[in-house]
Amino acid sequence: MRPFEYASPSRKSQAISLLSATWGNSEILAGGTDLLALMKDDIVAPRRIINLKNIGDLRGVSSGAEGLRIGALTTLADLADDATVKNNYPALAEALLEAASPQIRNLATLGGNLCQRPRCWYFRNGFGLLPKDGAGKELVARGENRYHAILGNQGPAKFVSPSTIAPILIAYGAKIRVEGPKGIREMPLEKFFVIPHTEGEREHSLGPNEIVTDIFIPPASNLKAAHYEVRQKEAFDWPLAVAAVALQMRGPNVDSARIVLGYVAPIPWRSLEAEKILAGLPINKENAQKAASTALAQATPLSQNTYKVQLARVALTRAILKAGLGNTA
Ligand SMILES: Cc1cc2nc3c(=O)[nH]c(=O)nc-3n(C[C@H](O)[C@H](O)[C@H](O)COP(=O)(O)OP(=O)(O)OC[C@H]3O[C@@H](n4cnc5c(N)ncnc54)[C@H](O)[C@@H]3O)c2cc1C
C-alpha cells in the first residue's frame, strides 16, 4: 500500500472540505469492505482518506408519514434488522440478507453499497473501467465477458452495476441525498447511476467532493414487491442476475409497476417497456413471462454471455410472480 493521509472528521461540512475537487486524490472510507481491497490491489491510490464513521448525523433509520429515512452510514446488517424495514419493506430486507456474508454486512454501509466500484475483473486487475488494449481497441467485447452486461452495453462500458440492493430500492421509488460544497442535491436513485463514456468518469453522478448522506423510501403499504436473484452458489457470491419488482394493484389487476434488473447492465436497468405491458393485467404466469420477454427483448449479449438473457428473463418472471402471488410457481 502507498502512504496516505487519514482524516476522521466529526461533521459533514469538515468531511466535504477535506475532499479533493478531482477524482483520484481523496476517497471516502465508510465500512471499508470495498475501498480497502481496492487500495491493497493498487487499483485506487488516494493521497487522503476521509473516514466518515465519526459523523453521527450519517447514521440511523427513522420512519414517518413520508416513509423511511436511512442514514448513509447505516450498515446492511442494522438495516435488515430494522423492524420497519422487515414489516413495511420486506423485499428490501430479503435483498439485504442475501447480500455478501454476515461479517461483511456488519461492516458494509448502505452508502458504500451504492458507491461500491464494479466487480469487473478487468477493472479489478488494473485495466480500468473501459479497458482497451495498447492499440486502443476495446478488450471486453473480444475477451472474457461471461459476467458482463447484456443491456446498455453498446458504448465502451460493459461492466455490470454491482449493488444488489439498488434495484429493489429503485423499485420502491427511493431517492438519494448528496451533499457537497455547493449544498444539498436530491435525485431519484435511478438517476444517481450513470454509464461512463470516458475512462475518467465514474459510474455514478456523485461529484468527487460530495458525500451520500441519506436514502429516502416513500411509504410502501400499497405496494406488492419482490426481489429475486440467480447465483451460481448459495454461499456468499455475486449474482448473475437480479430482478426487483414493485406492483401497485387495483383490485385483481396491476395499476402500475416498477421493474428493475440488476447485474445485466452498467446501471440498475429499469424496464419501462415491461412496466407498460403489466399495467391493467392480472398477475399470472403468462403475463409475467410476457413482461419479462419484453424487458429482455433489447438485450445485446456479448460473445460469452448469451446465457444471461434467459437467466434474467426467468429471474424477472419469478420476481413478478413472487410480488403478485407470493410464490414463483
Ligand atoms: C465477498 C463479498 C461479497 C459481496 N456480495 C455482495 C452482494 O451480494 N451484493 C452487494 O450489493 N454487494 C456485495 N458486496 C459488496 C459490499 O456490499 C460492499 O463492499 C459494501 O456495501 C461497501 O460498503 P462499505 O461501507 O464497506 O464501503 P467502502 O468500502 O468504505 O466504500 C466503497 C466505495 O464507496 C465510497 N463511499 C462509501 N460511503 C460513501 C458515502 N457516504 N458517500 C460517498 N461515497 C461513499 C467509497 O469512497 C468507496 O469508493 C460483497 C463484498 C464482498 C467482499
The ligand as an SDF file (V2000), in Angstrom:
LIG
                    3D

 53 58  0  0  0  0  0  0  0  0999 V2000
  -17.2070  -11.3440   -0.5550 C   0  0  0  0  0  0  0  0  0  0  0  0
  -18.1030  -10.1820   -0.8630 C   0  0  0  0  0  0  0  0  0  0  0  0
  -19.3960  -10.4380   -1.2940 C   0  0  0  0  0  0  0  0  0  0  0  0
  -20.2420   -9.3710   -1.6000 C   0  0  0  0  0  0  0  0  0  0  0  0
  -21.5170   -9.6210   -2.0500 N   0  0  0  0  0  0  0  0  0  0  0  0
  -22.3410   -8.5730   -2.3360 C   0  0  0  0  0  0  0  0  0  0  0  0
  -23.6740   -8.7870   -2.7680 C   0  0  0  0  0  0  0  0  0  0  0  0
  -24.1690   -9.9030   -2.8820 O   0  0  0  0  0  0  0  0  0  0  0  0
  -24.4360   -7.6950   -3.0450 N   0  0  0  0  0  0  0  0  0  0  0  0
  -23.9460   -6.4150   -2.9400 C   0  0  0  0  0  0  0  0  0  0  0  0
  -24.6910   -5.4640   -3.1900 O   0  0  0  0  0  0  0  0  0  0  0  0
  -22.6830   -6.1940   -2.5290 N   0  0  0  0  0  0  0  0  0  0  0  0
  -21.8950   -7.2370   -2.2330 C   0  0  0  0  0  0  0  0  0  0  0  0
  -20.6080   -6.9910   -1.8040 N   0  0  0  0  0  0  0  0  0  0  0  0
  -20.1180   -5.6120   -1.7490 C   0  0  0  0  0  0  0  0  0  0  0  0
  -20.3790   -4.9570   -0.4040 C   0  0  0  0  0  0  0  0  0  0  0  0
  -21.7790   -4.8610   -0.1980 O   0  0  0  0  0  0  0  0  0  0  0  0
  -19.7270   -3.5930   -0.4780 C   0  0  0  0  0  0  0  0  0  0  0  0
  -18.3320   -3.8000   -0.4080 O   0  0  0  0  0  0  0  0  0  0  0  0
  -20.1600   -2.7070    0.6630 C   0  0  0  0  0  0  0  0  0  0  0  0
  -21.5410   -2.4850    0.6660 O   0  0  0  0  0  0  0  0  0  0  0  0
  -19.4470   -1.3630    0.5700 C   0  0  0  0  0  0  0  0  0  0  0  0
  -19.8070   -0.6080    1.7170 O   0  0  0  0  0  0  0  0  0  0  0  0
  -18.6740   -0.0230    2.6640 P   0  0  0  0  0  0  0  0  0  0  0  0
  -19.3750    0.7940    3.6770 O   0  0  0  0  0  0  0  0  0  0  0  0
  -17.7710   -1.0940    3.1580 O   0  0  0  0  0  0  0  0  0  0  0  0
  -17.9480    0.9200    1.6110 O   0  0  0  0  0  0  0  0  0  0  0  0
  -16.4150    1.3380    1.4930 P   0  0  0  0  0  0  0  0  0  0  0  0
  -15.5870    0.1690    1.0970 O   0  0  0  0  0  0  0  0  0  0  0  0
  -15.9870    2.1130    2.6560 O   0  0  0  0  0  0  0  0  0  0  0  0
  -16.5720    2.3280    0.2330 O   0  0  0  0  0  0  0  0  0  0  0  0
  -16.9280    1.8340   -1.0400 C   0  0  0  0  0  0  0  0  0  0  0  0
  -16.9140    2.9930   -2.0330 C   0  0  0  0  0  0  0  0  0  0  0  0
  -17.9710    3.8800   -1.7560 O   0  0  0  0  0  0  0  0  0  0  0  0
  -17.4870    5.1790   -1.4180 C   0  0  0  0  0  0  0  0  0  0  0  0
  -18.3450    5.6540   -0.3250 N   0  0  0  0  0  0  0  0  0  0  0  0
  -18.6590    4.9700    0.8080 C   0  0  0  0  0  0  0  0  0  0  0  0
  -19.5600    5.6570    1.5310 N   0  0  0  0  0  0  0  0  0  0  0  0
  -19.8090    6.7960    0.8500 C   0  0  0  0  0  0  0  0  0  0  0  0
  -20.6640    7.9190    1.0800 C   0  0  0  0  0  0  0  0  0  0  0  0
  -21.4530    8.0150    2.1640 N   0  0  0  0  0  0  0  0  0  0  0  0
  -20.6780    8.9110    0.1640 N   0  0  0  0  0  0  0  0  0  0  0  0
  -19.9110    8.8390   -0.9470 C   0  0  0  0  0  0  0  0  0  0  0  0
  -19.0870    7.8010   -1.2230 N   0  0  0  0  0  0  0  0  0  0  0  0
  -19.0490    6.7930   -0.3410 C   0  0  0  0  0  0  0  0  0  0  0  0
  -16.0220    4.9760   -1.0450 C   0  0  0  0  0  0  0  0  0  0  0  0
  -15.2480    6.1210   -1.2930 O   0  0  0  0  0  0  0  0  0  0  0  0
  -15.6410    3.8140   -1.9650 C   0  0  0  0  0  0  0  0  0  0  0  0
  -15.3310    4.2510   -3.2550 O   0  0  0  0  0  0  0  0  0  0  0  0
  -19.7680   -8.0380   -1.4640 C   0  0  0  0  0  0  0  0  0  0  0  0
  -18.4630   -7.7850   -0.9970 C   0  0  0  0  0  0  0  0  0  0  0  0
  -17.6340   -8.8460   -0.7040 C   0  0  0  0  0  0  0  0  0  0  0  0
  -16.2300   -8.5330   -0.2330 C   0  0  0  0  0  0  0  0  0  0  0  0
  1  2  1  0
  2  3  1  0
  2 52  2  0
  3  4  2  0
  4  5  1  0
  4 50  1  0
  5  6  2  0
  6  7  1  0
  6 13  1  0
  7  8  2  0
  7  9  1  0
  9 10  1  0
 10 11  2  0
 10 12  1  0
 12 13  2  0
 13 14  1  0
 14 15  1  0
 14 50  1  0
 15 16  1  0
 16 17  1  0
 16 18  1  0
 18 19  1  0
 18 20  1  0
 20 21  1  0
 20 22  1  0
 22 23  1  0
 23 24  1  0
 24 25  2  0
 24 26  1  0
 24 27  1  0
 27 28  1  0
 28 29  2  0
 28 30  1  0
 28 31  1  0
 31 32  1  0
 32 33  1  0
 33 34  1  0
 33 48  1  0
 34 35  1  0
 35 36  1  0
 35 46  1  0
 36 37  1  0
 36 45  1  0
 37 38  2  0
 38 39  1  0
 39 40  1  0
 39 45  2  0
 40 41  1  0
 40 42  2  0
 42 43  1  0
 43 44  2  0
 44 45  1  0
 46 47  1  0
 46 48  1  0
 48 49  1  0
 50 51  2  0
 51 52  1  0
 52 53  1  0
M  END
$$$$
